Amino acid sequence: MGEAVLFPRMGTIKEAADASGLAVYRVRRLVASGRIRYVKAGRRILVNLDSLARYLNTGDQPDSVTCGGMQRIPE
């Protein structure tokens, strides 16, 4: 019970675009194509900034498994 829980850094599409130097439309395209991780909170899309950084560094797609409409996040 004393283990620390690590939460991913999340940001809006605008914040992700500003942090990465990409255009907002490009971040939206990466989200829509599933190349970077994100969550929807109501109408807002929150981008996993660590996933975006990993994509920019390596170009890899995340390992994603969809289960019942929810995307499993690997441990």
PQR file with spaces between the fields and no chain letter, atoms N, CA, C, O and H, PARSE charges and radii, in Angstrom:
ATOM       1  N    MET     1       0.820   -1.188    0.000 -0.4000 1.5000
ATOM       2  CA   MET     1       0.000    0.000    0.000 -0.0000 2.0000
ATOM       3  C    MET     1       0.866    1.254    0.000  0.5500 1.7000
ATOM       4  O    MET     1       0.374    2.347   -0.281 -0.5500 1.4000
ATOM       5  N    GLY     2       2.133    1.108    0.308 -0.4000 1.5000
ATOM       6  CA   GLY     2       3.019    2.252    0.344 -0.0000 2.0000
ATOM       7  C    GLY     2       3.653    2.567   -0.994  0.5500 1.7000
ATOM       8  O    GLY     2       4.521    3.436   -1.075 -0.5500 1.4000
ATOM       9  H    GLY     2       2.533    0.220    0.537  0.4000 1.0000
ATOM      10  N    GLU     3       3.230    1.869   -2.061 -0.4000 1.5000
ATOM      11  CA   GLU     3       3.809    2.113   -3.377 -0.0000 2.0000
ATOM      12  C    GLU     3       3.288    3.415   -3.965  0.5500 1.7000
ATOM      13  O    GLU     3       2.117    3.758   -3.806 -0.5500 1.4000
ATOM      14  H    GLU     3       2.524    1.163   -1.995  0.4000 1.0000
ATOM      15  N    ALA     4       4.165    4.128   -4.638 -0.4000 1.5000
ATOM      16  CA   ALA     4       3.773    5.376   -5.284 -0.0000 2.0000
ATOM      17  C    ALA     4       3.068    5.064   -6.603  0.5500 1.7000
ATOM      18  O    ALA     4       3.482    4.169   -7.340 -0.5500 1.4000
ATOM      19  H    ALA     4       5.117    3.849   -4.767  0.4000 1.0000
ATOM      20  N    VAL     5       2.025    5.790   -6.886 -0.4000 1.5000
ATOM      21  CA   VAL     5       1.292    5.647   -8.138 -0.0000 2.0000
ATOM      22  C    VAL     5       1.782    6.731   -9.089  0.5500 1.7000
ATOM      23  O    VAL     5       1.784    7.914   -8.748 -0.5500 1.4000
ATOM      24  H    VAL     5       1.688    6.517   -6.287  0.4000 1.0000
ATOM      25  N    LEU     6       2.193    6.322  -10.272 -0.4000 1.5000
ATOM      26  CA   LEU     6       2.677    7.275  -11.267 -0.0000 2.0000
ATOM      27  C    LEU     6       1.584    7.528  -12.298  0.5500 1.7000
ATOM      28  O    LEU     6       1.131    6.603  -12.974 -0.5500 1.4000
ATOM      29  H    LEU     6       2.191    5.361  -10.549  0.4000 1.0000
ATOM      30  N    PHE     7       1.176    8.754  -12.412 -0.4000 1.5000
ATOM      31  CA   PHE     7       0.175    9.135  -13.397 -0.0000 2.0000
ATOM      32  C    PHE     7       0.875    9.769  -14.596  0.5500 1.7000
ATOM      33  O    PHE     7       1.852   10.498  -14.425 -0.5500 1.4000
ATOM      34  H    PHE     7       1.545    9.505  -11.864  0.4000 1.0000
ATOM      35  N    PRO     8       0.387    9.498  -15.808 -0.5600 1.5000
ATOM      36  CA   PRO     8       1.010   10.107  -16.983  0.2800 2.0000
ATOM      37  C    PRO     8       0.732   11.607  -17.031  0.5500 1.7000
ATOM      38  O    PRO     8      -0.284   12.081  -16.524 -0.5500 1.4000
ATOM      39  N    ARG     9       1.647   12.337  -17.646 -0.4000 1.5000
ATOM      40  CA   ARG     9       1.427   13.769  -17.841 -0.0000 2.0000
ATOM      41  C    ARG     9       0.393   13.921  -18.958  0.5500 1.7000
ATOM      42  O    ARG     9       0.553   13.358  -20.040 -0.5500 1.4000
ATOM      43  H    ARG     9       2.472   11.952  -18.059  0.4000 1.0000
ATOM      44  N    MET    10      -0.652   14.676  -18.692 -0.4000 1.5000
ATOM      45  CA   MET    10      -1.719   14.871  -19.664 -0.0000 2.0000
ATOM      46  C    MET    10      -1.846   16.355  -19.969  0.5500 1.7000
ATOM      47  O    MET    10      -1.545   17.198  -19.124 -0.5500 1.4000
ATOM      48  H    MET    10      -0.783   15.134  -17.812  0.4000 1.0000
ATOM      49  N    GLY    11      -2.290   16.669  -21.170 -0.4000 1.5000
ATOM      50  CA   GLY    11      -2.506   18.056  -21.553 -0.0000 2.0000
ATOM      51  C    GLY    11      -3.506   18.132  -22.683  0.5500 1.7000
ATOM      52  O    GLY    11      -3.764   17.143  -23.369 -0.5500 1.4000
ATOM      53  H    GLY    11      -2.534   15.984  -21.857  0.4000 1.0000
ATOM      54  N    THR    12      -4.064   19.303  -22.872 -0.4000 1.5000
ATOM      55  CA   THR    12      -5.000   19.504  -23.974 -0.0000 2.0000
ATOM      56  C    THR    12      -4.246   19.429  -25.297  0.5500 1.7000
ATOM      57  O    THR    12      -3.015   19.421  -25.323 -0.5500 1.4000
ATOM      58  H    THR    12      -3.854   20.107  -22.315  0.4000 1.0000
ATOM      59  N    ILE    13      -4.986   19.375  -26.373 -0.4000 1.5000
ATOM      60  CA   ILE    13      -4.353   19.338  -27.692 -0.0000 2.0000
ATOM      61  C    ILE    13      -3.526   20.599  -27.912  0.5500 1.7000
ATOM      62  O    ILE    13      -2.427   20.531  -28.463 -0.5500 1.4000
ATOM      63  H    ILE    13      -5.986   19.381  -26.351  0.4000 1.0000
ATOM      64  N    LYS    14      -4.039   21.738  -27.492 -0.4000 1.5000
ATOM      65  CA   LYS    14      -3.302   23.002  -27.635 -0.0000 2.0000
ATOM      66  C    LYS    14      -2.008   22.963  -26.827  0.5500 1.7000
ATOM      67  O    LYS    14      -0.957   23.373  -27.319 -0.5500 1.4000
ATOM      68  H    LYS    14      -4.932   21.793  -27.045  0.4000 1.0000
ATOM      69  N    GLU    15      -2.078   22.474  -25.592 -0.4000 1.5000
ATOM      70  CA   GLU    15      -0.878   22.373  -24.755 -0.0000 2.0000
ATOM      71  C    GLU    15       0.136   21.406  -25.364  0.5500 1.7000
ATOM      72  O    GLU    15       1.340   21.663  -25.331 -0.5500 1.4000
ATOM      73  H    GLU    15      -2.932   22.141  -25.192  0.4000 1.0000
ATOM      74  N    ALA    16      -0.350   20.297  -25.920 -0.4000 1.5000
ATOM      75  CA   ALA    16       0.535   19.327  -26.562 -0.0000 2.0000
ATOM      76  C    ALA    16       1.203   19.933  -27.791  0.5500 1.7000
ATOM      77  O    ALA    16       2.387   19.703  -28.038 -0.5500 1.4000
ATOM      78  H    ALA    16      -1.328   20.089  -25.947  0.4000 1.0000
ATOM      79  N    ALA    17       0.443   20.707  -28.556 -0.4000 1.5000
ATOM      80  CA   ALA    17       1.003   21.363  -29.735 -0.0000 2.0000
ATOM      81  C    ALA    17       2.064   22.381  -29.327  0.5500 1.7000
ATOM      82  O    ALA    17       3.131   22.442  -29.938 -0.5500 1.4000
ATOM      83  H    ALA    17      -0.519   20.895  -28.355  0.4000 1.0000
ATOM      84  N    ASP    18       1.780   23.172  -28.309 -0.4000 1.5000
ATOM      85  CA   ASP    18       2.743   24.174  -27.841 -0.0000 2.0000
ATOM      86  C    ASP    18       4.015   23.516  -27.314  0.5500 1.7000
ATOM      87  O    ASP    18       5.119   23.986  -27.591 -0.5500 1.4000
ATOM      88  H    ASP    18       0.913   23.122  -27.813  0.4000 1.0000
ATOM      89  N    ALA    19       3.867   22.436  -26.561 -0.4000 1.5000
ATOM      90  CA   ALA    19       5.022   21.765  -25.961 -0.0000 2.0000
ATOM      91  C    ALA    19       5.895   21.074  -27.002  0.5500 1.7000
ATOM      92  O    ALA    19       7.113   20.992  -26.842 -0.5500 1.4000
ATOM      93  H    ALA    19       2.971   22.054  -26.336  0.4000 1.0000
ATOM      94  N    SER    20       5.272   20.578  -28.067 -0.4000 1.5000
ATOM      95  CA   SER    20       6.013   19.802  -29.062 -0.0000 2.0000
ATOM      96  C    SER    20       6.468   20.621  -30.261  0.5500 1.7000
ATOM      97  O    SER    20       7.364   20.205  -30.996 -0.5500 1.4000
ATOM      98  H    SER    20       4.283   20.644  -28.198  0.4000 1.0000
ATOM      99  N    GLY    21       5.857   21.777  -30.459 -0.4000 1.5000
ATOM     100  CA   GLY    21       6.184   22.574  -31.638 -0.0000 2.0000
ATOM     101  C    GLY    21       5.406   22.157  -32.876  0.5500 1.7000
ATOM     102  O    GLY    21       5.634   22.689  -33.962 -0.5500 1.4000
ATOM     103  H    GLY    21       5.129   22.114  -29.862  0.4000 1.0000
ATOM     104  N    LEU    22       4.491   21.210  -32.720 -0.4000 1.5000
ATOM     105  CA   LEU    22       3.650   20.781  -33.836 -0.0000 2.0000
ATOM     106  C    LEU    22       2.445   21.704  -33.955  0.5500 1.7000
ATOM     107  O    LEU    22       2.091   22.408  -33.009 -0.5500 1.4000
ATOM     108  H    LEU    22       4.306   20.778  -31.837  0.4000 1.0000
ATOM     109  N    ALA    23       1.827   21.693  -35.119 -0.4000 1.5000
ATOM     110  CA   ALA    23       0.589   22.441  -35.308 -0.0000 2.0000
ATOM     111  C    ALA    23      -0.551   21.695  -34.612  0.5500 1.7000
ATOM     112  O    ALA    23      -0.509   20.473  -34.466 -0.5500 1.4000
ATOM     113  H    ALA    23       2.116   21.122  -35.888  0.4000 1.0000
ATOM     114  N    VAL    24      -1.560   22.441  -34.188 -0.4000 1.5000
ATOM     115  CA   VAL    24      -2.711   21.847  -33.505 -0.0000 2.0000
ATOM     116  C    VAL    24      -3.361   20.787  -34.389  0.5500 1.7000
ATOM     117  O    VAL    24      -3.725   19.716  -33.903 -0.5500 1.4000
ATOM     118  H    VAL    24      -1.593   23.434  -34.306  0.4000 1.0000
ATOM     119  N    TYR    25      -3.512   21.075  -35.682 -0.4000 1.5000
ATOM     120  CA   TYR    25      -4.164   20.109  -36.567 -0.0000 2.0000
ATOM     121  C    TYR    25      -3.355   18.816  -36.645  0.5500 1.7000
ATOM     122  O    TYR    25      -3.937   17.740  -36.783 -0.5500 1.4000
ATOM     123  H    TYR    25      -3.217   21.946  -36.076  0.4000 1.0000
ATOM     124  N    ARG    26      -2.016   18.899  -36.559 -0.4000 1.5000
ATOM     125  CA   ARG    26      -1.172   17.706  -36.628 -0.0000 2.0000
ATOM     126  C    ARG    26      -1.361   16.835  -35.381  0.5500 1.7000
ATOM     127  O    ARG    26      -1.411   15.609  -35.479 -0.5500 1.4000
ATOM     128  H    ARG    26      -1.543   19.773  -36.447  0.4000 1.0000
ATOM     129  N    VAL    27      -1.464   17.469  -34.214 -0.4000 1.5000
ATOM     130  CA   VAL    27      -1.708   16.716  -32.982 -0.0000 2.0000
ATOM     131  C    VAL    27      -3.074   16.046  -33.070  0.5500 1.7000
ATOM     132  O    VAL    27      -3.227   14.891  -32.671 -0.5500 1.4000
ATOM     133  H    VAL    27      -1.423   18.465  -34.134  0.4000 1.0000
ATOM     134  N    ARG    28      -4.069   16.765  -33.590 -0.4000 1.5000
ATOM     135  CA   ARG    28      -5.401   16.163  -33.770 -0.0000 2.0000
ATOM     136  C    ARG    28      -5.339   14.945  -34.695  0.5500 1.7000
ATOM     137  O    ARG    28      -6.006   13.942  -34.444 -0.5500 1.4000
ATOM     138  H    ARG    28      -3.945   17.703  -33.914  0.4000 1.0000
ATOM     139  N    ARG    29      -4.549   15.029  -35.751 -0.4000 1.5000
ATOM     140  CA   ARG    29      -4.409   13.904  -36.688 -0.0000 2.0000
ATOM     141  C    ARG    29      -3.737   12.709  -36.017  0.5500 1.7000
ATOM     142  O    ARG    29      -4.116   11.563  -36.258 -0.5500 1.4000
ATOM     143  H    ARG    29      -4.007   15.845  -35.955  0.4000 1.0000
ATOM     144  N    LEU    30      -2.735   12.979  -35.171 -0.4000 1.5000
ATOM     145  CA   LEU    30      -2.072   11.894  -34.446 -0.0000 2.0000
ATOM     146  C    LEU    30      -3.040   11.210  -33.487  0.5500 1.7000
ATOM     147  O    LEU    30      -3.015    9.988  -33.336 -0.5500 1.4000
ATOM     148  H    LEU    30      -2.427   13.910  -34.974  0.4000 1.0000
ATOM     149  N    VAL    31      -3.890   12.002  -32.843 -0.4000 1.5000
ATOM     150  CA   VAL    31      -4.907   11.451  -31.943 -0.0000 2.0000
ATOM     151  C    VAL    31      -5.899   10.609  -32.744  0.5500 1.7000
ATOM     152  O    VAL    31      -6.196    9.474  -32.374 -0.5500 1.4000
ATOM     153  H    VAL    31      -3.910   12.994  -32.966  0.4000 1.0000
ATOM     154  N    ALA    32      -6.409   11.167  -33.840 -0.4000 1.5000
ATOM     155  CA   ALA    32      -7.424   10.480  -34.646 -0.0000 2.0000
ATOM     156  C    ALA    32      -6.891    9.172  -35.232  0.5500 1.7000
ATOM     157  O    ALA    32      -7.641    8.207  -35.383 -0.5500 1.4000
ATOM     158  H    ALA    32      -6.168   12.089  -34.141  0.4000 1.0000
ATOM     159  N    SER    33      -5.609    9.139  -35.560 -0.4000 1.5000
ATOM     160  CA   SER    33      -5.028    7.934  -36.153 -0.0000 2.0000
ATOM     161  C    SER    33      -4.611    6.908  -35.104  0.5500 1.7000
ATOM     162  O    SER    33      -4.252    5.781  -35.447 -0.5500 1.4000
ATOM     163  H    SER    33      -5.000    9.922  -35.437  0.4000 1.0000
ATOM     164  N    GLY    34      -4.656    7.293  -33.821 -0.4000 1.5000
ATOM     165  CA   GLY    34      -4.289    6.368  -32.756 -0.0000 2.0000
ATOM     166  C    GLY    34      -2.795    6.244  -32.535  0.5500 1.7000
ATOM     167  O    GLY    34      -2.344    5.323  -31.854 -0.5500 1.4000
ATOM     168  H    GLY    34      -4.948    8.208  -33.543  0.4000 1.0000
ATOM     169  N    ARG    35      -2.027    7.150  -33.098 -0.4000 1.5000
ATOM     170  CA   ARG    35      -0.566    7.078  -32.959 -0.0000 2.0000
ATOM     171  C    ARG    35      -0.081    7.547  -31.592  0.5500 1.7000
ATOM     172  O    ARG    35       1.005    7.163  -31.157 -0.5500 1.4000
ATOM     173  H    ARG    35      -2.394    7.898  -33.652  0.4000 1.0000
ATOM     174  N    ILE    36      -0.870    8.371  -30.913 -0.4000 1.5000
ATOM     175  CA   ILE    36      -0.529    8.790  -29.554 -0.0000 2.0000
ATOM     176  C    ILE    36      -1.725    8.507  -28.654  0.5500 1.7000
ATOM     177  O    ILE    36      -2.866    8.465  -29.112 -0.5500 1.4000
ATOM     178  H    ILE    36      -1.752    8.683  -31.266  0.4000 1.0000
ATOM     179  N    ARG    37      -1.451    8.316  -27.384 -0.4000 1.5000
ATOM     180  CA   ARG    37      -2.505    7.986  -26.424 -0.0000 2.0000
ATOM     181  C    ARG    37      -3.237    9.246  -25.986  0.5500 1.7000
ATOM     182  O    ARG    37      -2.670   10.337  -25.921 -0.5500 1.4000
ATOM     183  H    ARG    37      -0.524    8.350  -27.012  0.4000 1.0000
ATOM     184  N    TYR    38      -4.508    9.057  -25.690 -0.4000 1.5000
ATOM     185  CA   TYR    38      -5.344   10.166  -25.235 -0.0000 2.0000
ATOM     186  C    TYR    38      -6.539    9.606  -24.481  0.5500 1.7000
ATOM     187  O    TYR    38      -6.833    8.412  -24.548 -0.5500 1.4000
ATOM     188  H    TYR    38      -4.969    8.171  -25.743  0.4000 1.0000
ATOM     189  N    VAL    39      -7.215   10.482  -23.768 -0.4000 1.5000
ATOM     190  CA   VAL    39      -8.489   10.137  -23.139 -0.0000 2.0000
ATOM     191  C    VAL    39      -9.463   11.263  -23.434  0.5500 1.7000
ATOM     192  O    VAL    39      -9.069   12.416  -23.609 -0.5500 1.4000
ATOM     193  H    VAL    39      -6.976   11.452  -23.713  0.4000 1.0000
ATOM     194  N    LYS    40     -10.736   10.911  -23.486 -0.4000 1.5000
ATOM     195  CA   LYS    40     -11.768   11.927  -23.647 -0.0000 2.0000
ATOM     196  C    LYS    40     -12.412   12.151  -22.297  0.5500 1.7000
ATOM     197  O    LYS    40     -12.856   11.209  -21.640 -0.5500 1.4000
ATOM     198  H    LYS    40     -11.056    9.975  -23.343  0.4000 1.0000
ATOM     199  N    ALA    41     -12.459   13.397  -21.893 -0.4000 1.5000
ATOM     200  CA   ALA    41     -13.122   13.790  -20.651 -0.0000 2.0000
ATOM     201  C    ALA    41     -14.247   14.730  -21.057  0.5500 1.7000
ATOM     202  O    ALA    41     -14.046   15.937  -21.190 -0.5500 1.4000
ATOM     203  H    ALA    41     -12.099   14.162  -22.426  0.4000 1.0000
ATOM     204  N    GLY    42     -15.437   14.161  -21.252 -0.4000 1.5000
ATOM     205  CA   GLY    42     -16.535   14.956  -21.793 -0.0000 2.0000
ATOM     206  C    GLY    42     -16.236   15.282  -23.246  0.5500 1.7000
ATOM     207  O    GLY    42     -16.013   14.380  -24.054 -0.5500 1.4000
ATOM     208  H    GLY    42     -15.600   13.181  -21.143  0.4000 1.0000
ATOM     209  N    ARG    43     -16.231   16.551  -23.580 -0.4000 1.5000
ATOM     210  CA   ARG    43     -15.906   16.978  -24.946 -0.0000 2.0000
ATOM     211  C    ARG    43     -14.422   17.265  -25.118  0.5500 1.7000
ATOM     212  O    ARG    43     -13.949   17.472  -26.235 -0.5500 1.4000
ATOM     213  H    ARG    43     -16.413   17.284  -22.924  0.4000 1.0000
ATOM     214  N    ARG    44     -13.694   17.276  -24.019 -0.4000 1.5000
ATOM     215  CA   ARG    44     -12.274   17.622  -24.044 -0.0000 2.0000
ATOM     216  C    ARG    44     -11.425   16.375  -24.295  0.5500 1.7000
ATOM     217  O    ARG    44     -11.696   15.305  -23.750 -0.5500 1.4000
ATOM     218  H    ARG    44     -14.077   17.107  -23.111  0.4000 1.0000
ATOM     219  N    ILE    45     -10.410   16.530  -25.115 -0.4000 1.5000
ATOM     220  CA   ILE    45      -9.450   15.459  -25.368 -0.0000 2.0000
ATOM     221  C    ILE    45      -8.164   15.809  -24.634  0.5500 1.7000
ATOM     222  O    ILE    45      -7.605   16.891  -24.813 -0.5500 1.4000
ATOM     223  H    ILE    45     -10.190   17.399  -25.557  0.4000 1.0000
ATOM     224  N    LEU    46      -7.703   14.871  -23.802 -0.4000 1.5000
ATOM     225  CA   LEU    46      -6.449   15.057  -23.078 -0.0000 2.0000
ATOM     226  C    LEU    46      -5.415   14.102  -23.653  0.5500 1.7000
ATOM     227  O    LEU    46      -5.620   12.889  -23.692 -0.5500 1.4000
ATOM     228  H    LEU    46      -8.157   13.992  -23.657  0.4000 1.0000
ATOM     229  N    VAL    47      -4.308   14.667  -24.095 -0.4000 1.5000
ATOM     230  CA   VAL    47      -3.244   13.912  -24.744 -0.0000 2.0000
ATOM     231  C    VAL    47      -2.228   13.471  -23.694  0.5500 1.7000
ATOM     232  O    VAL    47      -1.856   14.247  -22.813 -0.5500 1.4000
ATOM     233  H    VAL    47      -4.141   15.652  -24.063  0.4000 1.0000
ATOM     234  N    ASN    48      -1.786   12.232  -23.795 -0.4000 1.5000
ATOM     235  CA   ASN    48      -0.712   11.731  -22.949 -0.0000 2.0000
ATOM     236  C    ASN    48       0.585   12.323  -23.509  0.5500 1.7000
ATOM     237  O    ASN    48       1.053   11.905  -24.568 -0.5500 1.4000
ATOM     238  H    ASN    48      -2.088   11.602  -24.511  0.4000 1.0000
ATOM     239  N    LEU    49       1.157   13.286  -22.806 -0.4000 1.5000
ATOM     240  CA   LEU    49       2.334   14.003  -23.294 -0.0000 2.0000
ATOM     241  C    LEU    49       3.558   13.096  -23.379  0.5500 1.7000
ATOM     242  O    LEU    49       4.428   13.311  -24.222 -0.5500 1.4000
ATOM     243  H    LEU    49       0.776   13.626  -21.946  0.4000 1.0000
ATOM     244  N    ASP    50       3.634   12.086  -22.518 -0.4000 1.5000
ATOM     245  CA   ASP    50       4.739   11.130  -22.594 -0.0000 2.0000
ATOM     246  C    ASP    50       4.635   10.298  -23.871  0.5500 1.7000
ATOM     247  O    ASP    50       5.648    9.991  -24.500 -0.5500 1.4000
ATOM     248  H    ASP    50       2.926   11.911  -21.833  0.4000 1.0000
ATOM     249  N    SER    51       3.418    9.937  -24.249 -0.4000 1.5000
ATOM     250  CA   SER    51       3.191    9.186  -25.481 -0.0000 2.0000
ATOM     251  C    SER    51       3.560   10.032  -26.703  0.5500 1.7000
ATOM     252  O    SER    51       4.133    9.524  -27.666 -0.5500 1.4000
ATOM     253  H    SER    51       2.595   10.186  -23.738  0.4000 1.0000
ATOM     254  N    LEU    52       3.228   11.315  -26.654 -0.4000 1.5000
ATOM     255  CA   LEU    52       3.581   12.217  -27.752 -0.0000 2.0000
ATOM     256  C    LEU    52       5.094   12.333  -27.868  0.5500 1.7000
ATOM     257  O    LEU    52       5.632   12.281  -28.974 -0.5500 1.4000
ATOM     258  H    LEU    52       2.761   11.727  -25.871  0.4000 1.0000
ATOM     259  N    ALA    53       5.785   12.490  -26.749 -0.4000 1.5000
ATOM     260  CA   ALA    53       7.251   12.588  -26.768 -0.0000 2.0000
ATOM     261  C    ALA    53       7.866   11.305  -27.316  0.5500 1.7000
ATOM     262  O    ALA    53       8.809   11.354  -28.105 -0.5500 1.4000
ATOM     263  H    ALA    53       5.347   12.532  -25.850  0.4000 1.0000
ATOM     264  N    ARG    54       7.331   10.151  -26.896 -0.4000 1.5000
ATOM     265  CA   ARG    54       7.835    8.867  -27.390 -0.0000 2.0000
ATOM     266  C    ARG    54       7.619    8.760  -28.901  0.5500 1.7000
ATOM     267  O    ARG    54       8.499    8.293  -29.623 -0.5500 1.4000
ATOM     268  H    ARG    54       6.565   10.111  -26.255  0.4000 1.0000
ATOM     269  N    TYR    55       6.451    9.190  -29.375 -0.4000 1.5000
ATOM     270  CA   TYR    55       6.170    9.151  -30.811 -0.0000 2.0000
ATOM     271  C    TYR    55       7.152   10.041  -31.573  0.5500 1.7000
ATOM     272  O    TYR    55       7.676    9.642  -32.613 -0.5500 1.4000
ATOM     273  H    TYR    55       5.736    9.569  -28.788  0.4000 1.0000
ATOM     274  N    LEU    56       7.398   11.239  -31.058 -0.4000 1.5000
ATOM     275  CA   LEU    56       8.304   12.159  -31.738 -0.0000 2.0000
ATOM     276  C    LEU    56       9.739   11.634  -31.749  0.5500 1.7000
ATOM     277  O    LEU    56      10.476   11.865  -32.708 -0.5500 1.4000
ATOM     278  H    LEU    56       6.972   11.563  -30.213  0.4000 1.0000
ATOM     279  N    ASN    57      10.133   10.936  -30.700 -0.4000 1.5000
ATOM     280  CA   ASN    57      11.497   10.403  -30.619 -0.0000 2.0000
ATOM     281  C    ASN    57      11.697    9.144  -31.443  0.5500 1.7000
ATOM     282  O    ASN    57      12.769    8.941  -32.012 -0.5500 1.4000
ATOM     283  H    ASN    57       9.534   10.748  -29.921  0.4000 1.0000
ATOM     284  N    THR    58      10.672    8.291  -31.516 -0.4000 1.5000
ATOM     285  CA   THR    58      10.848    6.991  -32.158 -0.0000 2.0000
ATOM     286  C    THR    58       9.920    6.743  -33.335  0.5500 1.7000
ATOM     287  O    THR    58      10.231    5.925  -34.201 -0.5500 1.4000
ATOM     288  H    THR    58       9.801    8.456  -31.054  0.4000 1.0000
ATOM     289  N    GLY    59       8.788    7.432  -33.384 -0.4000 1.5000
ATOM     290  CA   GLY    59       7.824    7.204  -34.449 -0.0000 2.0000
ATOM     291  C    GLY    59       6.992    5.953  -34.248  0.5500 1.7000
ATOM     292  O    GLY    59       6.225    5.573  -35.132 -0.5500 1.4000
ATOM     293  H    GLY    59       8.535    8.096  -32.680  0.4000 1.0000
ATOM     294  N    ASP    60       7.132    5.299  -33.085 -0.4000 1.5000
ATOM     295  CA   ASP    60       6.403    4.063  -32.815 -0.0000 2.0000
ATOM     296  C    ASP    60       4.956    4.338  -32.470  0.5500 1.7000
ATOM     297  O    ASP    60       4.616    5.379  -31.907 -0.5500 1.4000
ATOM     298  H    ASP    60       7.755    5.608  -32.366  0.4000 1.0000
ATOM     299  N    GLN    61       4.112    3.383  -32.819 -0.4000 1.5000
ATOM     300  CA   GLN    61       2.720    3.437  -32.404 -0.0000 2.0000
ATOM     301  C    GLN    61       2.607    2.755  -31.052  0.5500 1.7000
ATOM     302  O    GLN    61       3.334    1.797  -30.788 -0.5500 1.4000
ATOM     303  H    GLN    61       4.388    2.537  -33.276  0.4000 1.0000
ATOM     304  N    PRO    62       1.713    3.224  -30.189 -0.5600 1.5000
ATOM     305  CA   PRO    62       1.551    2.567  -28.892  0.2800 2.0000
ATOM     306  C    PRO    62       0.886    1.212  -29.048  0.5500 1.7000
ATOM     307  O    PRO    62       0.120    0.987  -29.985 -0.5500 1.4000
ATOM     308  N    ASP    63       1.185    0.308  -28.117 -0.4000 1.5000
ATOM     309  CA   ASP    63       0.486   -0.972  -28.072 -0.0000 2.0000
ATOM     310  C    ASP    63      -0.867   -0.717  -27.441  0.5500 1.7000
ATOM     311  O    ASP    63      -0.951   -0.425  -26.248 -0.5500 1.4000
ATOM     312  H    ASP    63       1.807    0.490  -27.355  0.4000 1.0000
ATOM     313  N    SER    64      -1.916   -0.821  -28.218 -0.4000 1.5000
ATOM     314  CA   SER    64      -3.234   -0.543  -27.666 -0.0000 2.0000
ATOM     315  C    SER    64      -4.138   -1.746  -27.879  0.5500 1.7000
ATOM     316  O    SER    64      -4.134   -2.377  -28.936 -0.5500 1.4000
ATOM     317  H    SER    64      -1.848   -1.058  -29.187  0.4000 1.0000
ATOM     318  N    VAL    65      -4.896   -2.038  -26.868 -0.4000 1.5000
ATOM     319  CA   VAL    65      -5.876   -3.111  -26.923 -0.0000 2.0000
ATOM     320  C    VAL    65      -7.205   -2.505  -26.518  0.5500 1.7000
ATOM     321  O    VAL    65      -7.328   -1.939  -25.432 -0.5500 1.4000
ATOM     322  H    VAL    65      -4.899   -1.526  -26.009  0.4000 1.0000
ATOM     323  N    THR    66      -8.204   -2.622  -27.389 -0.4000 1.5000
ATOM     324  CA   THR    66      -9.513   -2.089  -27.071 -0.0000 2.0000
ATOM     325  C    THR    66     -10.368   -3.207  -26.495  0.5500 1.7000
ATOM     326  O    THR    66     -10.449   -4.300  -27.056 -0.5500 1.4000
ATOM     327  H    THR    66      -8.104   -3.081  -28.271  0.4000 1.0000
ATOM     328  N    CYS    67     -10.994   -2.917  -25.381 -0.4000 1.5000
ATOM     329  CA   CYS    67     -11.816   -3.912  -24.703 -0.0000 2.0000
ATOM     330  C    CYS    67     -13.119   -3.251  -24.283  0.5500 1.7000
ATOM     331  O    CYS    67     -13.125   -2.441  -23.357 -0.5500 1.4000
ATOM     332  H    CYS    67     -10.928   -2.029  -24.926  0.4000 1.0000
ATOM     333  N    GLY    68     -14.206   -3.576  -24.936 -0.4000 1.5000
ATOM     334  CA   GLY    68     -15.498   -3.013  -24.564 -0.0000 2.0000
ATOM     335  C    GLY    68     -15.568   -1.507  -24.744  0.5500 1.7000
ATOM     336  O    GLY    68     -16.251   -0.828  -23.977 -0.5500 1.4000
ATOM     337  H    GLY    68     -14.201   -4.235  -25.688  0.4000 1.0000
ATOM     338  N    GLY    69     -14.875   -0.973  -25.743 -0.4000 1.5000
ATOM     339  CA   GLY    69     -14.915    0.464  -25.997 -0.0000 2.0000
ATOM     340  C    GLY    69     -13.914    1.258  -25.179  0.5500 1.7000
ATOM     341  O    GLY    69     -13.823    2.477  -25.327 -0.5500 1.4000
ATOM     342  H    GLY    69     -14.320   -1.525  -26.366  0.4000 1.0000
ATOM     343  N    MET    70     -13.158    0.582  -24.315 -0.4000 1.5000
ATOM     344  CA   MET    70     -12.143    1.271  -23.522 -0.0000 2.0000
ATOM     345  C    MET    70     -10.776    0.779  -23.964  0.5500 1.7000
ATOM     346  O    MET    70     -10.612   -0.392  -24.304 -0.5500 1.4000
ATOM     347  H    MET    70     -13.232   -0.408  -24.195  0.4000 1.0000
ATOM     348  N    GLN    71      -9.811    1.659  -23.959 -0.4000 1.5000
ATOM     349  CA   GLN    71      -8.473    1.297  -24.381 -0.0000 2.0000
ATOM     350  C    GLN    71      -7.645    0.912  -23.162  0.5500 1.7000
ATOM     351  O    GLN    71      -7.538    1.680  -22.206 -0.5500 1.4000
ATOM     352  H    GLN    71      -9.945    2.611  -23.682  0.4000 1.0000
ATOM     353  N    ARG    72      -7.061   -0.281  -23.200 -0.4000 1.5000
ATOM     354  CA   ARG    72      -6.237   -0.759  -22.097 -0.0000 2.0000
ATOM     355  C    ARG    72      -4.897   -0.052  -22.148  0.5500 1.7000
ATOM     356  O    ARG    72      -4.291    0.073  -23.212 -0.5500 1.4000
ATOM     357  H    ARG    72      -7.147   -0.906  -23.977  0.4000 1.0000
ATOM     358  N    ILE    73      -4.431    0.413  -20.987 -0.4000 1.5000
ATOM     359  CA   ILE    73      -3.136    1.072  -20.893 -0.0000 2.0000
ATOM     360  C    ILE    73      -2.149    0.063  -20.335  0.5500 1.7000
ATOM     361  O    ILE    73      -2.335   -0.433  -19.224 -0.5500 1.4000
ATOM     362  H    ILE    73      -4.923    0.311  -20.123  0.4000 1.0000
ATOM     363  N    PRO    74      -1.085   -0.254  -21.099 -0.5600 1.5000
ATOM     364  CA   PRO    74      -0.103   -1.228  -20.614  0.2800 2.0000
ATOM     365  C    PRO    74       0.569   -0.745  -19.338  0.5500 1.7000
ATOM     366  O    PRO    74       0.739    0.455  -19.124 -0.5500 1.4000
ATOM     367  N    GLU    75       0.946   -1.694  -18.499 -0.4000 1.5000
ATOM     368  CA   GLU    75       1.591   -1.355  -17.225 -0.0000 2.0000
ATOM     369  C    GLU    75       3.067   -1.184  -17.390  0.5500 1.7000
ATOM     370  O    GLU    75       3.768   -0.897  -16.420 -0.5500 1.4000
ATOM     371  H    GLU    75       0.808   -2.669  -18.673  0.4000 1.0000
